[in-house]
Amino acid sequence: MLNRRTLKEGPVSKTSGEPEKQEGVDLEDGGR
């Protein structure tokens, strides 16, 4: 259900419950 979105957006989406693209991209871009 929200597995694809969580994996693509990141753990922020699951916590916030909203599609946070900025945070997801930042996490993947920064490689933290």
Secondary structure, DSSP 8 states (H G I E B T S, - for coil): --HHHHHHH-HHHHHHSS--HHHHHHHHHHT-
